[in-house]
Amino acid sequence: MPELQGHLSLRAALDARGRSVLAAQSFRAPYHLSKPYWDADAQTLLAQVVNPTAGILEGDRLESTIAVDPDAALLVTTPSASRVFRMKSGAAESRQQFSVAANGWLEVMPEPLVPHRGCSYRQATRIEVAPGGALFFADLLMAGRIAHGEAWEWRRLCLETEVRLGSELILRERFDPAGAELRALAELSGSGPSACFANVVLIATPGENDAPWLEAVAKLHGDGLWLGLSTLRRGGWSIKLVGVDSMRLRDGLRALRRLASARFPKLAYNPRKL
């Protein structure tokens, strides 16, 4: 199968009626965009990005750019997990850029990444939020094809995240462990070979009423869900979740969004509505 040079570009803006619409869009395989859905209650546009191919293969290079203009609101999701298949000697790479203007809202809530045995994959995420803008970004990772008894067996997996608020760097992370290291940590923590991970970044202007929802989120820790919450040096929070399995992780994410929606109402929007 030939290598794919995938491209996705979306820009959300307000139309004359005050609704968020895709003012600009372009894409090529393996990206495909389903018909966007406007939710009047949430005042948010839902866009579902589909990969009609089997998944990510050796040599694939994926580029995505998603921008939200002032006062617009966009939720981007996917209908299924992104599978990274076995690679003989090469690698695949994805670069994604998200930007949010003042008073804009962007939520990126895809299904999990599933690395297969012997794959090599790098994902670099760059996020830029203007002061007054807000973003909820969730990056989900499964240990592998659990039903096949295959976990932590990728050749290389590198996930990089950089977040800027205005021109200021407020978060930079690099996740680049060997599968054996994570297997050992999973055994040590008791999470086991079915453990699934989520890295959540919530960027918003802190308010005086943040304490109640933050305290409620912190109490989600336990009963098969490990959760850590950190306040960024300015402009938001970093939240890490480890579920004993995919269902526990999904339950934890749903609970996190529900609790945070008391402060950020657009998180009450169901990302699986389509």
C-alpha positions as semicolon CSV with decimal commas, in nm:
position;residue;x (nm);y (nm);z (nm)
1;M;0,000;0,000;0,000
2;P;0,143;0,345;-0,090
3;E;0,242;0,590;0,181
4;L;-0,019;0,856;0,253
5;Q;0,046;1,227;0,296
6;G;-0,274;1,314;0,481
7;H;-0,393;1,670;0,525
8;L;-0,678;1,824;0,729
9;S;-0,750;2,194;0,771
10;L;-1,058;2,337;0,946
11;R;-1,153;2,688;1,056
12;A;-1,464;2,759;1,261
13;A;-1,619;3,107;1,258
14;L;-1,955;3,272;1,324
15;D;-2,197;3,319;1,035
16;A;-2,449;3,603;0,992
17;R;-2,693;3,425;1,227
18;G;-2,436;3,398;1,502
19;R;-2,387;3,023;1,453
20;S;-2,051;2,851;1,438
21;V;-1,981;2,712;1,091
22;L;-1,682;2,575;0,905
23;A;-1,572;2,888;0,724
24;A;-1,289;2,695;0,558
25;Q;-1,210;2,326;0,518
26;S;-0,983;2,101;0,316
27;F;-0,871;1,741;0,355
28;R;-0,722;1,446;0,172
29;A;-0,683;1,076;0,251
30;P;-0,668;0,928;0,501
31;Y;-0,878;1,212;0,645
32;H;-1,246;1,245;0,565
33;L;-1,493;1,489;0,722
34;S;-1,851;1,390;0,798
35;K;-2,130;1,647;0,772
36;P;-2,096;1,889;1,069
37;Y;-2,381;1,912;1,317
38;W;-2,493;2,235;1,487
39;D;-2,631;2,199;1,839
40;A;-2,848;2,497;1,931
41;D;-2,858;2,411;2,302
42;A;-2,481;2,392;2,340
43;Q;-2,421;2,664;2,077
44;T;-2,143;2,441;1,945
45;L;-2,059;2,288;1,607
46;L;-1,969;1,918;1,609
47;A;-1,729;1,793;1,340
48;Q;-1,642;1,426;1,308
49;V;-1,316;1,333;1,139
50;V;-1,316;0,987;0,983
51;N;-1,026;0,770;0,865
52;P;-1,174;0,548;0,591
53;T;-0,852;0,345;0,558
54;A;-0,751;0,055;0,783
55;G;-0,539;0,285;0,999
56;I;-0,192;0,439;1,013
57;L;0,075;0,253;0,815
58;E;0,451;0,271;0,770
59;G;0,558;0,591;0,594
60;D;0,232;0,778;0,651
61;R;0,268;1,151;0,723
62;L;-0,039;1,326;0,863
63;E;-0,084;1,703;0,903
64;S;-0,386;1,866;1,066
65;T;-0,464;2,229;1,146
66;I;-0,777;2,333;1,334
67;A;-0,852;2,699;1,415
68;V;-1,140;2,866;1,598
69;D;-1,217;3,233;1,536
70;P;-1,345;3,478;1,801
71;D;-1,675;3,374;1,966
72;A;-1,701;3,049;1,766
73;A;-1,724;2,705;1,930
74;L;-1,615;2,373;1,778
75;L;-1,605;2,013;1,904
76;V;-1,390;1,773;1,698
77;T;-1,418;1,400;1,751
78;T;-1,368;1,066;1,573
79;P;-1,603;0,768;1,543
80;S;-1,344;0,498;1,609
81;A;-0,998;0,432;1,746
82;S;-0,687;0,520;1,544
83;R;-0,485;0,204;1,486
84;V;-0,110;0,220;1,421
85;F;-0,010;-0,097;1,242
86;R;0,311;-0,303;1,254
87;M;0,601;-0,154;1,059
88;K;0,898;-0,344;0,917
89;S;1,163;-0,076;0,961
90;G;1,015;0,269;0,897
91;A;0,782;0,492;1,097
92;A;0,471;0,709;1,072
93;E;0,424;1,064;1,195
94;S;0,136;1,297;1,277
95;R;0,163;1,671;1,333
96;Q;-0,141;1,856;1,463
97;Q;-0,186;2,225;1,533
98;F;-0,481;2,374;1,725
99;S;-0,542;2,746;1,772
100;V;-0,818;2,933;1,952
101;A;-0,888;3,307;1,930
102;A;-1,018;3,526;2,212
103;N;-1,365;3,415;2,332
104;G;-1,343;3,105;2,114
105;W;-1,391;2,746;2,234
106;L;-1,234;2,429;2,097
107;E;-1,277;2,076;2,227
108;V;-1,074;1,793;2,073
109;M;-1,204;1,457;2,196
110;P;-1,098;1,169;1,967
111;E;-1,125;0,798;2,028
112;P;-0,806;0,628;2,159
113;L;-0,480;0,563;1,978
114;V;-0,409;0,188;1,957
115;P;-0,044;0,102;1,878
116;H;0,003;-0,250;1,738
117;R;0,304;-0,473;1,797
118;G;0,619;-0,349;1,624
119;C;0,491;-0,005;1,521
120;S;0,691;0,319;1,535
121;Y;0,487;0,638;1,561
122;R;0,542;1,001;1,655
123;Q;0,266;1,253;1,725
124;A;0,350;1,620;1,778
125;T;0,070;1,846;1,905
126;R;0,103;2,225;1,914
127;I;-0,169;2,430;2,084
128;E;-0,200;2,809;2,080
129;V;-0,476;2,980;2,278
130;A;-0,524;3,357;2,279
131;P;-0,599;3,522;2,615
132;G;-0,971;3,485;2,674
133;G;-0,996;3,173;2,458
134;A;-1,062;2,824;2,598
135;L;-0,970;2,467;2,499
136;F;-1,032;2,111;2,619
137;F;-0,791;1,862;2,461
138;A;-0,799;1,490;2,543
139;D;-0,539;1,248;2,409
140;L;-0,628;0,882;2,476
141;L;-0,395;0,582;2,454
142;M;-0,457;0,209;2,481
143;A;-0,176;-0,033;2,558
144;G;-0,239;-0,224;2,235
145;R;-0,475;-0,494;2,108
146;I;-0,569;-0,625;2,450
147;A;-0,809;-0,890;2,318
148;H;-0,518;-1,043;2,121
149;G;-0,296;-1,055;2,429
150;E;-0,085;-0,776;2,279
151;A;0,011;-0,489;2,509
152;W;0,310;-0,253;2,539
153;E;0,475;-0,408;2,232
154;W;0,530;-0,109;2,006
155;R;0,880;-0,049;1,871
156;R;0,860;0,324;1,946
157;L;0,581;0,557;2,055
158;C;0,650;0,929;2,101
159;L;0,375;1,175;2,196
160;E;0,475;1,542;2,225
161;T;0,253;1,827;2,344
162;E;0,330;2,198;2,355
163;V;0,082;2,461;2,476
164;R;0,113;2,837;2,450
165;L;-0,117;3,097;2,601
166;G;-0,069;3,406;2,392
167;S;0,302;3,399;2,320
168;E;0,394;3,234;2,651
169;L;0,488;2,867;2,672
170;I;0,289;2,716;2,961
171;L;0,326;2,342;2,901
172;R;0,567;2,114;2,718
173;E;0,553;1,736;2,754
174;R;0,720;1,441;2,585
175;F;0,595;1,085;2,633
176;D;0,852;0,848;2,485
177;P;0,874;0,532;2,699
178;A;0,965;0,182;2,599
179;G;0,670;-0,054;2,619
180;A;0,854;-0,267;2,875
181;E;0,886;0,035;3,105
182;L;0,514;0,098;3,098
183;R;0,442;-0,271;3,151
184;A;0,656;-0,263;3,465
185;L;0,486;0,053;3,590
186;A;0,143;-0,099;3,525
187;E;0,235;-0,408;3,723
188;L;0,376;-0,196;4,006
189;S;0,066;0,025;4,027
190;G;-0,176;-0,265;3,996
191;S;-0,341;-0,123;3,682
192;G;-0,246;-0,434;3,481
193;P;-0,199;-0,505;3,109
194;S;-0,538;-0,358;3,011
195;A;-0,453;-0,011;3,143
196;C;-0,555;0,285;2,928
197;F;-0,432;0,642;2,952
198;A;-0,567;0,992;2,894
199;N;-0,379;1,320;2,886
200;V;-0,619;1,614;2,925
201;V;-0,530;1,981;2,891
202;L;-0,791;2,240;2,987
203;I;-0,700;2,599;2,904
204;A;-0,925;2,877;3,035
205;T;-0,916;3,194;3,240
206;P;-0,916;3,085;3,608
207;G;-1,214;3,209;3,811
208;E;-1,315;3,248;4,173
209;N;-1,559;2,954;4,144
210;D;-1,303;2,695;4,033
211;A;-1,255;2,526;4,370
212;P;-1,580;2,322;4,378
213;W;-1,538;2,149;4,041
214;L;-1,166;2,097;4,089
215;E;-1,227;1,932;4,426
216;A;-1,498;1,712;4,273
217;V;-1,266;1,607;3,990
218;A;-0,987;1,519;4,235
219;K;-1,230;1,285;4,416
220;L;-1,266;1,073;4,100
221;H;-0,933;0,911;4,191
222;G;-0,988;0,554;4,307
223;D;-1,179;0,236;4,224
224;G;-0,974;0,146;3,917
225;L;-0,907;0,505;3,807
226;W;-0,586;0,691;3,885
227;L;-0,618;1,067;3,840
228;G;-0,370;1,350;3,890
229;L;-0,458;1,718;3,852
230;S;-0,204;2,000;3,827
231;T;-0,253;2,374;3,788
232;L;-0,044;2,518;3,507
233;R;0,176;2,818;3,580
234;R;-0,102;3,020;3,423
235;G;-0,415;2,971;3,223
236;G;-0,540;2,624;3,300
237;W;-0,489;2,268;3,420
238;S;-0,319;1,943;3,323
239;I;-0,510;1,625;3,412
240;K;-0,371;1,272;3,379
241;L;-0,592;0,963;3,396
242;V;-0,509;0,592;3,401
243;G;-0,798;0,346;3,387
244;V;-0,766;-0,022;3,470
245;D;-0,933;-0,083;3,133
246;S;-1,093;0,117;2,851
247;M;-1,439;0,120;3,009
248;R;-1,308;0,258;3,336
249;L;-1,116;0,526;3,150
250;R;-1,424;0,624;2,947
251;D;-1,633;0,642;3,263
252;G;-1,368;0,863;3,422
253;L;-1,357;1,099;3,123
254;R;-1,736;1,125;3,115
255;A;-1,739;1,207;3,484
256;L;-1,458;1,463;3,438
257;R;-1,646;1,642;3,158
258;R;-1,971;1,633;3,356
259;L;-1,811;1,786;3,667
260;A;-1,616;2,047;3,470
261;S;-1,930;2,143;3,277
262;A;-2,055;2,322;3,588
263;R;-1,781;2,575;3,511
264;F;-1,757;2,522;3,133
265;P;-2,110;2,453;3,004
266;K;-1,999;2,344;2,656
267;L;-1,851;2,030;2,810
268;A;-2,208;1,913;2,870
269;Y;-2,235;1,852;2,495
270;N;-2,225;1,480;2,411
271;P;-1,926;1,423;2,176
272;R;-2,088;1,099;2,053
273;K;-2,416;1,268;1,955
274;L;-2,370;1,176;1,591
